[in-house]
Amino acid sequence: MKGKPVHADCLLRWRCWQLETDTWTLMRGSQPARNFLTVIIKIFNSLRTIEKIVAPI
């Protein structure tokens, strides 16, 4: 019983730390994040282009 709260606290701290690290990495504009966003934007733009082509048909 004694170990459980400590374990939960550790897990919570680890999750918070991970989240902070991820957010900080994104805010700093790390290359993988930037590439990922670029890919998403490209996919979104190509979907809109396809929509414009298909819409009149």
mmCIF file of the N, C-alpha and C atoms, coordinates in Angstrom:
data_MODEL
# 
_entry.id   MODEL 
# 
loop_
_atom_site.group_PDB 
_atom_site.id 
_atom_site.type_symbol 
_atom_site.label_atom_id 
_atom_site.label_alt_id 
_atom_site.label_comp_id 
_atom_site.label_asym_id 
_atom_site.label_entity_id 
_atom_site.label_seq_id 
_atom_site.pdbx_PDB_ins_code 
_atom_site.Cartn_x 
_atom_site.Cartn_y 
_atom_site.Cartn_z 
_atom_site.occupancy 
_atom_site.B_iso_or_equiv 
_atom_site.pdbx_formal_charge 
_atom_site.auth_seq_id 
_atom_site.auth_comp_id 
_atom_site.auth_asym_id 
_atom_site.auth_atom_id 
_atom_site.pdbx_PDB_model_num 
ATOM 1   N N  . MET A 1 1  ? 0.823   -1.209 0.000   1.00 0.00 ? 1  MET A N  1 
ATOM 2   C CA . MET A 1 1  ? 0.000   0.000  0.000   1.00 0.00 ? 1  MET A CA 1 
ATOM 3   C C  . MET A 1 1  ? 0.862   1.265  0.000   1.00 0.00 ? 1  MET A C  1 
ATOM 4   N N  . LYS A 1 2  ? 1.963   1.225  0.760   1.00 0.00 ? 2  LYS A N  1 
ATOM 5   C CA . LYS A 1 2  ? 2.809   2.415  0.883   1.00 0.00 ? 2  LYS A CA 1 
ATOM 6   C C  . LYS A 1 2  ? 3.385   2.834  -0.468  1.00 0.00 ? 2  LYS A C  1 
ATOM 7   N N  . GLY A 1 3  ? 3.737   1.862  -1.314  1.00 0.00 ? 3  GLY A N  1 
ATOM 8   C CA . GLY A 1 3  ? 4.389   2.149  -2.592  1.00 0.00 ? 3  GLY A CA 1 
ATOM 9   C C  . GLY A 1 3  ? 3.467   2.757  -3.638  1.00 0.00 ? 3  GLY A C  1 
ATOM 10  N N  . LYS A 1 4  ? 2.168   2.474  -3.544  1.00 0.00 ? 4  LYS A N  1 
ATOM 11  C CA . LYS A 1 4  ? 1.239   2.889  -4.601  1.00 0.00 ? 4  LYS A CA 1 
ATOM 12  C C  . LYS A 1 4  ? 1.124   4.405  -4.792  1.00 0.00 ? 4  LYS A C  1 
ATOM 13  N N  . PRO A 1 5  ? 0.870   5.189  -3.742  1.00 0.00 ? 5  PRO A N  1 
ATOM 14  C CA . PRO A 1 5  ? 0.757   6.633  -3.951  1.00 0.00 ? 5  PRO A CA 1 
ATOM 15  C C  . PRO A 1 5  ? 2.025   7.241  -4.536  1.00 0.00 ? 5  PRO A C  1 
ATOM 16  N N  . VAL A 1 6  ? 3.167   6.736  -4.078  1.00 0.00 ? 6  VAL A N  1 
ATOM 17  C CA . VAL A 1 6  ? 4.458   7.219  -4.583  1.00 0.00 ? 6  VAL A CA 1 
ATOM 18  C C  . VAL A 1 6  ? 4.559   6.915  -6.074  1.00 0.00 ? 6  VAL A C  1 
ATOM 19  N N  . HIS A 1 7  ? 4.147   5.708  -6.463  1.00 0.00 ? 7  HIS A N  1 
ATOM 20  C CA . HIS A 1 7  ? 4.204   5.296  -7.861  1.00 0.00 ? 7  HIS A CA 1 
ATOM 21  C C  . HIS A 1 7  ? 3.305   6.190  -8.715  1.00 0.00 ? 7  HIS A C  1 
ATOM 22  N N  . ALA A 1 8  ? 2.094   6.442  -8.226  1.00 0.00 ? 8  ALA A N  1 
ATOM 23  C CA . ALA A 1 8  ? 1.133   7.286  -8.940  1.00 0.00 ? 8  ALA A CA 1 
ATOM 24  C C  . ALA A 1 8  ? 1.689   8.701  -9.088  1.00 0.00 ? 8  ALA A C  1 
ATOM 25  N N  . ASP A 1 9  ? 2.299   9.209  -8.016  1.00 0.00 ? 9  ASP A N  1 
ATOM 26  C CA . ASP A 1 9  ? 2.874   10.546 -8.028  1.00 0.00 ? 9  ASP A CA 1 
ATOM 27  C C  . ASP A 1 9  ? 4.016   10.614 -9.043  1.00 0.00 ? 9  ASP A C  1 
ATOM 28  N N  . CYS A 1 10 ? 4.832   9.565  -9.050  1.00 0.00 ? 10 CYS A N  1 
ATOM 29  C CA . CYS A 1 10 ? 5.944   9.490  -9.986  1.00 0.00 ? 10 CYS A CA 1 
ATOM 30  C C  . CYS A 1 10 ? 5.441   9.498  -11.427 1.00 0.00 ? 10 CYS A C  1 
ATOM 31  N N  . LEU A 1 11 ? 4.421   8.717  -11.663 1.00 0.00 ? 11 LEU A N  1 
ATOM 32  C CA . LEU A 1 11 ? 3.839   8.587  -12.993 1.00 0.00 ? 11 LEU A CA 1 
ATOM 33  C C  . LEU A 1 11 ? 3.267   9.933  -13.444 1.00 0.00 ? 11 LEU A C  1 
ATOM 34  N N  . LEU A 1 12 ? 2.562   10.601 -12.534 1.00 0.00 ? 12 LEU A N  1 
ATOM 35  C CA . LEU A 1 12 ? 1.959   11.896 -12.822 1.00 0.00 ? 12 LEU A CA 1 
ATOM 36  C C  . LEU A 1 12 ? 3.041   12.924 -13.151 1.00 0.00 ? 12 LEU A C  1 
ATOM 37  N N  . ARG A 1 13 ? 4.103   12.916 -12.351 1.00 0.00 ? 13 ARG A N  1 
ATOM 38  C CA . ARG A 1 13 ? 5.207   13.852 -12.583 1.00 0.00 ? 13 ARG A CA 1 
ATOM 39  C C  . ARG A 1 13 ? 5.862   13.585 -13.922 1.00 0.00 ? 13 ARG A C  1 
ATOM 40  N N  . TRP A 1 14 ? 6.021   12.309 -14.249 1.00 0.00 ? 14 TRP A N  1 
ATOM 41  C CA . TRP A 1 14 ? 6.654   11.915 -15.516 1.00 0.00 ? 14 TRP A CA 1 
ATOM 42  C C  . TRP A 1 14 ? 5.809   12.378 -16.683 1.00 0.00 ? 14 TRP A C  1 
ATOM 43  N N  . ARG A 1 15 ? 4.489   12.189 -16.589 1.00 0.00 ? 15 ARG A N  1 
ATOM 44  C CA . ARG A 1 15 ? 3.562   12.586 -17.647 1.00 0.00 ? 15 ARG A CA 1 
ATOM 45  C C  . ARG A 1 15 ? 3.598   14.104 -17.830 1.00 0.00 ? 15 ARG A C  1 
ATOM 46  N N  . CYS A 1 16 ? 3.581   14.831 -16.709 1.00 0.00 ? 16 CYS A N  1 
ATOM 47  C CA . CYS A 1 16 ? 3.636   16.296 -16.754 1.00 0.00 ? 16 CYS A CA 1 
ATOM 48  C C  . CYS A 1 16 ? 4.943   16.754 -17.390 1.00 0.00 ? 16 CYS A C  1 
ATOM 49  N N  . TRP A 1 17 ? 6.029   16.118 -16.999 1.00 0.00 ? 17 TRP A N  1 
ATOM 50  C CA . TRP A 1 17 ? 7.345   16.467 -17.526 1.00 0.00 ? 17 TRP A CA 1 
ATOM 51  C C  . TRP A 1 17 ? 7.405   16.206 -19.023 1.00 0.00 ? 17 TRP A C  1 
ATOM 52  N N  . GLN A 1 18 ? 6.844   15.080 -19.446 1.00 0.00 ? 18 GLN A N  1 
ATOM 53  C CA . GLN A 1 18 ? 6.799   14.724 -20.863 1.00 0.00 ? 18 GLN A CA 1 
ATOM 54  C C  . GLN A 1 18 ? 6.020   15.766 -21.651 1.00 0.00 ? 18 GLN A C  1 
ATOM 55  N N  . LEU A 1 19 ? 4.873   16.160 -21.097 1.00 0.00 ? 19 LEU A N  1 
ATOM 56  C CA . LEU A 1 19 ? 4.007   17.140 -21.739 1.00 0.00 ? 19 LEU A CA 1 
ATOM 57  C C  . LEU A 1 19 ? 4.727   18.480 -21.865 1.00 0.00 ? 19 LEU A C  1 
ATOM 58  N N  . GLU A 1 20 ? 5.392   18.902 -20.782 1.00 0.00 ? 20 GLU A N  1 
ATOM 59  C CA . GLU A 1 20 ? 6.148   20.158 -20.785 1.00 0.00 ? 20 GLU A CA 1 
ATOM 60  C C  . GLU A 1 20 ? 7.246   20.108 -21.829 1.00 0.00 ? 20 GLU A C  1 
ATOM 61  N N  . THR A 1 21 ? 7.944   18.977 -21.888 1.00 0.00 ? 21 THR A N  1 
ATOM 62  C CA . THR A 1 21 ? 9.043   18.817 -22.827 1.00 0.00 ? 21 THR A CA 1 
ATOM 63  C C  . THR A 1 21 ? 8.536   18.875 -24.258 1.00 0.00 ? 21 THR A C  1 
ATOM 64  N N  . ASP A 1 22 ? 7.432   18.177 -24.528 1.00 0.00 ? 22 ASP A N  1 
ATOM 65  C CA . ASP A 1 22 ? 6.836   18.175 -25.864 1.00 0.00 ? 22 ASP A CA 1 
ATOM 66  C C  . ASP A 1 22 ? 6.405   19.572 -26.274 1.00 0.00 ? 22 ASP A C  1 
ATOM 67  N N  . THR A 1 23 ? 5.743   20.279 -25.346 1.00 0.00 ? 23 THR A N  1 
ATOM 68  C CA . THR A 1 23 ? 5.263   21.631 -25.624 1.00 0.00 ? 23 THR A CA 1 
ATOM 69  C C  . THR A 1 23 ? 6.443   22.549 -25.895 1.00 0.00 ? 23 THR A C  1 
ATOM 70  N N  . TRP A 1 24 ? 7.477   22.450 -25.057 1.00 0.00 ? 24 TRP A N  1 
ATOM 71  C CA . TRP A 1 24 ? 8.657   23.285 -25.200 1.00 0.00 ? 24 TRP A CA 1 
ATOM 72  C C  . TRP A 1 24 ? 9.343   23.013 -26.535 1.00 0.00 ? 24 TRP A C  1 
ATOM 73  N N  . THR A 1 25 ? 9.411   21.735 -26.910 1.00 0.00 ? 25 THR A N  1 
ATOM 74  C CA . THR A 1 25 ? 10.036  21.346 -28.170 1.00 0.00 ? 25 THR A CA 1 
ATOM 75  C C  . THR A 1 25 ? 9.252   21.928 -29.342 1.00 0.00 ? 25 THR A C  1 
ATOM 76  N N  . LEU A 1 26 ? 7.931   21.853 -29.271 1.00 0.00 ? 26 LEU A N  1 
ATOM 77  C CA . LEU A 1 26 ? 7.077   22.395 -30.333 1.00 0.00 ? 26 LEU A CA 1 
ATOM 78  C C  . LEU A 1 26 ? 7.225   23.908 -30.424 1.00 0.00 ? 26 LEU A C  1 
ATOM 79  N N  . MET A 1 27 ? 7.232   24.570 -29.268 1.00 0.00 ? 27 MET A N  1 
ATOM 80  C CA . MET A 1 27 ? 7.330   26.029 -29.226 1.00 0.00 ? 27 MET A CA 1 
ATOM 81  C C  . MET A 1 27 ? 8.676   26.493 -29.759 1.00 0.00 ? 27 MET A C  1 
ATOM 82  N N  . ARG A 1 28 ? 9.706   25.698 -29.495 1.00 0.00 ? 28 ARG A N  1 
ATOM 83  C CA . ARG A 1 28 ? 11.047  26.040 -29.952 1.00 0.00 ? 28 ARG A CA 1 
ATOM 84  C C  . ARG A 1 28 ? 11.157  25.827 -31.457 1.00 0.00 ? 28 ARG A C  1 
ATOM 85  N N  . GLY A 1 29 ? 10.216  25.074 -31.998 1.00 0.00 ? 29 GLY A N  1 
ATOM 86  C CA . GLY A 1 29 ? 10.180  24.840 -33.434 1.00 0.00 ? 29 GLY A CA 1 
ATOM 87  C C  . GLY A 1 29 ? 11.200  23.805 -33.865 1.00 0.00 ? 29 GLY A C  1 
ATOM 88  N N  . SER A 1 30 ? 11.155  22.638 -33.219 1.00 0.00 ? 30 SER A N  1 
ATOM 89  C CA . SER A 1 30 ? 12.071  21.560 -33.583 1.00 0.00 ? 30 SER A CA 1 
ATOM 90  C C  . SER A 1 30 ? 11.789  21.096 -34.999 1.00 0.00 ? 30 SER A C  1 
ATOM 91  N N  . GLN A 1 31 ? 12.794  20.589 -35.666 1.00 0.00 ? 31 GLN A N  1 
ATOM 92  C CA . GLN A 1 31 ? 12.674  20.186 -37.062 1.00 0.00 ? 31 GLN A CA 1 
ATOM 93  C C  . GLN A 1 31 ? 11.596  19.126 -37.278 1.00 0.00 ? 31 GLN A C  1 
ATOM 94  N N  . PRO A 1 32 ? 11.537  18.045 -36.492 1.00 0.00 ? 32 PRO A N  1 
ATOM 95  C CA . PRO A 1 32 ? 10.486  17.037 -36.714 1.00 0.00 ? 32 PRO A CA 1 
ATOM 96  C C  . PRO A 1 32 ? 9.087   17.635 -36.616 1.00 0.00 ? 32 PRO A C  1 
ATOM 97  N N  . ALA A 1 33 ? 8.857   18.497 -35.635 1.00 0.00 ? 33 ALA A N  1 
ATOM 98  C CA . ALA A 1 33 ? 7.540   19.126 -35.458 1.00 0.00 ? 33 ALA A CA 1 
ATOM 99  C C  . ALA A 1 33 ? 7.214   19.996 -36.661 1.00 0.00 ? 33 ALA A C  1 
ATOM 100 N N  . ARG A 1 34 ? 8.209   20.736 -37.124 1.00 0.00 ? 34 ARG A N  1 
ATOM 101 C CA . ARG A 1 34 ? 8.005   21.626 -38.263 1.00 0.00 ? 34 ARG A CA 1 
ATOM 102 C C  . ARG A 1 34 ? 7.688   20.815 -39.514 1.00 0.00 ? 34 ARG A C  1 
ATOM 103 N N  . ASN A 1 35 ? 8.423   19.728 -39.697 1.00 0.00 ? 35 ASN A N  1 
ATOM 104 C CA . ASN A 1 35 ? 8.180   18.846 -40.846 1.00 0.00 ? 35 ASN A CA 1 
ATOM 105 C C  . ASN A 1 35 ? 6.780   18.259 -40.777 1.00 0.00 ? 35 ASN A C  1 
ATOM 106 N N  . PHE A 1 36 ? 6.380   17.845 -39.600 1.00 0.00 ? 36 PHE A N  1 
ATOM 107 C CA . PHE A 1 36 ? 5.063   17.249 -39.378 1.00 0.00 ? 36 PHE A CA 1 
ATOM 108 C C  . PHE A 1 36 ? 3.965   18.244 -39.732 1.00 0.00 ? 36 PHE A C  1 
ATOM 109 N N  . LEU A 1 37 ? 4.123   19.495 -39.264 1.00 0.00 ? 37 LEU A N  1 
ATOM 110 C CA . LEU A 1 37 ? 3.134   20.538 -39.555 1.00 0.00 ? 37 LEU A CA 1 
ATOM 111 C C  . LEU A 1 37 ? 3.088   20.830 -41.045 1.00 0.00 ? 37 LEU A C  1 
ATOM 112 N N  . THR A 1 38 ? 4.246   20.857 -41.677 1.00 0.00 ? 38 THR A N  1 
ATOM 113 C CA . THR A 1 38 ? 4.323   21.114 -43.118 1.00 0.00 ? 38 THR A CA 1 
ATOM 114 C C  . THR A 1 38 ? 3.576   20.033 -43.880 1.00 0.00 ? 38 THR A C  1 
ATOM 115 N N  . VAL A 1 39 ? 3.776   18.790 -43.472 1.00 0.00 ? 39 VAL A N  1 
ATOM 116 C CA . VAL A 1 39 ? 3.101   17.657 -44.121 1.00 0.00 ? 39 VAL A CA 1 
ATOM 117 C C  . VAL A 1 39 ? 1.591   17.787 -43.972 1.00 0.00 ? 39 VAL A C  1 
ATOM 118 N N  . ILE A 1 40 ? 1.127   18.129 -42.770 1.00 0.00 ? 40 ILE A N  1 
ATOM 119 C CA . ILE A 1 40 ? -0.304  18.289 -42.520 1.00 0.00 ? 40 ILE A CA 1 
ATOM 120 C C  . ILE A 1 40 ? -0.877  19.395 -43.399 1.00 0.00 ? 40 ILE A C  1 
ATOM 121 N N  . ILE A 1 41 ? -0.162  20.524 -43.476 1.00 0.00 ? 41 ILE A N  1 
ATOM 122 C CA . ILE A 1 41 ? -0.622  21.654 -44.294 1.00 0.00 ? 41 ILE A CA 1 
ATOM 123 C C  . ILE A 1 41 ? -0.672  21.255 -45.764 1.00 0.00 ? 41 ILE A C  1 
ATOM 124 N N  . LYS A 1 42 ? 0.335   20.533 -46.225 1.00 0.00 ? 42 LYS A N  1 
ATOM 125 C CA . LYS A 1 42 ? 0.369   20.083 -47.627 1.00 0.00 ? 42 LYS A CA 1 
ATOM 126 C C  . LYS A 1 42 ? -0.813  19.164 -47.932 1.00 0.00 ? 42 LYS A C  1 
ATOM 127 N N  . ILE A 1 43 ? -1.086  18.223 -47.020 1.00 0.00 ? 43 ILE A N  1 
ATOM 128 C CA . ILE A 1 43 ? -2.210  17.291 -47.201 1.00 0.00 ? 43 ILE A CA 1 
ATOM 129 C C  . ILE A 1 43 ? -3.515  18.082 -47.234 1.00 0.00 ? 43 ILE A C  1 
ATOM 130 N N  . PHE A 1 44 ? -3.653  19.030 -46.298 1.00 0.00 ? 44 PHE A N  1 
ATOM 131 C CA . PHE A 1 44 ? -4.865  19.843 -46.215 1.00 0.00 ? 44 PHE A CA 1 
ATOM 132 C C  . PHE A 1 44 ? -5.065  20.637 -47.508 1.00 0.00 ? 44 PHE A C  1 
ATOM 133 N N  . ASN A 1 45 ? -3.994  21.250 -48.007 1.00 0.00 ? 45 ASN A N  1 
ATOM 134 C CA . ASN A 1 45 ? -4.071  22.028 -49.234 1.00 0.00 ? 45 ASN A CA 1 
ATOM 135 C C  . ASN A 1 45 ? -4.412  21.159 -50.435 1.00 0.00 ? 45 ASN A C  1 
ATOM 136 N N  . SER A 1 46 ? -3.821  19.974 -50.519 1.00 0.00 ? 46 SER A N  1 
ATOM 137 C CA . SER A 1 46 ? -4.102  19.081 -51.641 1.00 0.00 ? 46 SER A CA 1 
ATOM 138 C C  . SER A 1 46 ? -5.545  18.581 -51.577 1.00 0.00 ? 46 SER A C  1 
ATOM 139 N N  . LEU A 1 47 ? -6.072  18.382 -50.367 1.00 0.00 ? 47 LEU A N  1 
ATOM 140 C CA . LEU A 1 47 ? -7.473  17.973 -50.211 1.00 0.00 ? 47 LEU A CA 1 
ATOM 141 C C  . LEU A 1 47 ? -8.395  19.078 -50.714 1.00 0.00 ? 47 LEU A C  1 
ATOM 142 N N  . ARG A 1 48 ? -8.050  20.315 -50.400 1.00 0.00 ? 48 ARG A N  1 
ATOM 143 C CA . ARG A 1 48 ? -8.858  21.454 -50.844 1.00 0.00 ? 48 ARG A CA 1 
ATOM 144 C C  . ARG A 1 48 ? -8.801  21.583 -52.362 1.00 0.00 ? 48 ARG A C  1 
ATOM 145 N N  . THR A 1 49 ? -7.647  21.316 -52.937 1.00 0.00 ? 49 THR A N  1 
ATOM 146 C CA . THR A 1 49 ? -7.489  21.370 -54.388 1.00 0.00 ? 49 THR A CA 1 
ATOM 147 C C  . THR A 1 49 ? -8.353  20.304 -55.051 1.00 0.00 ? 49 THR A C  1 
ATOM 148 N N  . ILE A 1 50 ? -8.324  19.092 -54.496 1.00 0.00 ? 50 ILE A N  1 
ATOM 149 C CA . ILE A 1 50 ? -9.128  17.984 -55.022 1.00 0.00 ? 50 ILE A CA 1 
ATOM 150 C C  . ILE A 1 50 ? -10.614 18.359 -54.936 1.00 0.00 ? 50 ILE A C  1 
ATOM 151 N N  . GLU A 1 51 ? -10.998 18.977 -53.803 1.00 0.00 ? 51 GLU A N  1 
ATOM 152 C CA . GLU A 1 51 ? -12.379 19.406 -53.582 1.00 0.00 ? 51 GLU A CA 1 
ATOM 153 C C  . GLU A 1 51 ? -12.817 20.388 -54.679 1.00 0.00 ? 51 GLU A C  1 
ATOM 154 N N  . LYS A 1 52 ? -11.934 21.323 -55.015 1.00 0.00 ? 52 LYS A N  1 
ATOM 155 C CA . LYS A 1 52 ? -12.243 22.327 -56.050 1.00 0.00 ? 52 LYS A CA 1 
ATOM 156 C C  . LYS A 1 52 ? -12.425 21.675 -57.413 1.00 0.00 ? 52 LYS A C  1 
ATOM 157 N N  . ILE A 1 53 ? -11.626 20.654 -57.683 1.00 0.00 ? 53 ILE A N  1 
ATOM 158 C CA . ILE A 1 53 ? -11.705 19.964 -58.978 1.00 0.00 ? 53 ILE A CA 1 
ATOM 159 C C  . ILE A 1 53 ? -12.980 19.120 -59.040 1.00 0.00 ? 53 ILE A C  1 
ATOM 160 N N  . VAL A 1 54 ? -13.282 18.426 -57.930 1.00 0.00 ? 54 VAL A N  1 
ATOM 161 C CA . VAL A 1 54 ? -14.421 17.496 -57.901 1.00 0.00 ? 54 VAL A CA 1 
ATOM 162 C C  . VAL A 1 54 ? -15.756 18.244 -57.774 1.00 0.00 ? 54 VAL A C  1 
ATOM 163 N N  . ALA A 1 55 ? -15.756 19.362 -57.063 1.00 0.00 ? 55 ALA A N  1 
ATOM 164 C CA . ALA A 1 55 ? -16.994 20.104 -56.774 1.00 0.00 ? 55 ALA A CA 1 
ATOM 165 C C  . ALA A 1 55 ? -17.845 20.421 -58.020 1.00 0.00 ? 55 ALA A C  1 
ATOM 166 N N  . PRO A 1 56 ? -17.272 20.971 -59.099 1.00 0.00 ? 56 PRO A N  1 
ATOM 167 C CA . PRO A 1 56 ? -18.115 21.314 -60.251 1.00 0.00 ? 56 PRO A CA 1 
ATOM 168 C C  . PRO A 1 56 ? -18.734 20.088 -60.941 1.00 0.00 ? 56 PRO A C  1 
ATOM 169 N N  . ILE A 1 57 ? -18.099 18.936 -60.815 1.00 0.00 ? 57 ILE A N  1 
ATOM 170 C CA . ILE A 1 57 ? -18.581 17.734 -61.520 1.00 0.00 ? 57 ILE A CA 1 
ATOM 171 C C  . ILE A 1 57 ? -19.881 17.238 -60.901 1.00 0.00 ? 57 ILE A C  1 
# 
